[in-house]
């Protein structure tokens, strides 16, 4: 025990903890922002001033209060102040307040919920604006009442979050056993995530699993721009940390949007992908049910639309809570005593009792990922789509299949008719996606034949097509792997993208490709031209000129790990500036590793 703690224990008695805390403890709010936009989604309420009472941390104060039997009273004081500060914010109606819930109070659940509900009623705050964070600090699996307590909170309309996920006792078990709304990735996994592939993999896997269950993910403890970008690119929906804003006791300095986050996040939405366009065409804006609606009103919805078997359920903030299926309430609807049962005050069942979790995804999610989420959540009727975290509509299985089918058709339309390789639109989308993927180094390769026009003029377009098909077959032979994309810009211009490999390996790969093409292309010439080492042709002005045998030159532009390129035109412009150097070099290759935005 430290000297400060011993001093604190002797300075005041147990029954003074709450009284003195009222004088020393201050309420602080730390913003939680949407990763895609930087807009404030809500605030976590934190306590400050514990050190004035001789405690090293808020947890030490709470532990002392628990030992003294004053934990409930202290939590009541802290939470009532937080709720009052929240209600005083001008935009509180569209925000969520995250409150840390000490699960040692589970045994006093009835009193906790009653006091909270009373405060919310007086402040005019809906229960759906409050999210309780359940920490992994304690092993809640040993508390028999824990599950029933969480169930009651959710049925009352409160939201739930698992805090410190990945470092405590039972986070995965809680994720499996209880319906929660948010999962907060612990700072341990966020710290240095931009430099640690293992952490990125773990966070991505956690995000994917959470989204299939209809749970949104918050990255905690984001302290750098690089960490923010890495968490956003890993799929985290929300972010919180000192990089965005430190906890504030002066609520007047809080802002609705944080520009640091916006600068990194909005690049994704500058230009909509083909997936986003197709999804927006197929989205069904199905009417939703509010979780505080009466069961009788739900029965009326099903009666008005007999073919409808489910409706999305939203909270007061327009966030999805799940799906209400007709068969879950059908028994009450058609039972001869169903209406009487609903009117019975002893039968206190709300929509929360009948709501089933469903996969949730943002409108900008790639179509293949949507299909994977839908398939992983067996038995679900749809994927619920959101925009800026709010309900936007649903996609059914048939709609998803139509999107995938239409995307495949559009991809086929974009393919070059001669080579069958993806064309300009697909290449542009690839560059757009890779420019935002800062997890690894990316290599953008541009190929252009030297002396192709005189060859094509001399031998005819059919031989020109043979040269193009030859290079296509060599590209397919050399470029193999999930980390590679090849495309045909048109004519004798080709493209390749490579991710994550060593620079020397990429350069060696291109060198082999160009050497093979130079050797194989010789077979397209007549014996006479081969002997002469080239062909006689005419330049752009019509003057006679000797042209060497055809070869291919290439530019390799390395986009370093961590560099965000929001506009593909930046890459195209840099490559265009290097093409001449490649054609003029002896081996036909120019490798550039300068930063794209500053080159």
Beta strands, then each sheet from edge to edge (+ up, - down):
strand 1: 26-34
strand 2: 40-48
strand 3: 96-101
strand 4: 130-135
strand 5: 159-165
strand 6: 182-185
strand 7: 216-219
strand 8: 238-239
strand 9: 289-290
strand 10: 310-314
strand 11: 320-325
strand 12: 355-356
strand 13: 360-362
strand 14: 382-387
strand 15: 390-396
strand 16: 442-450
strand 17: 484-490
strand 18: 493-499
strand 19: 534-538
strand 20: 544-548
strand 21: 551-559
strand 22: 589-592
sheet 1: 1+ 2- 3- 4- 5- 6- 7- 8- 1+
sheet 2: 9+ 10+ 11- 12+
sheet 3: 13+ 14+ 15-
sheet 4: 17+ 18- 16+ 21- 22-
sheet 5: 19+ 20-
end
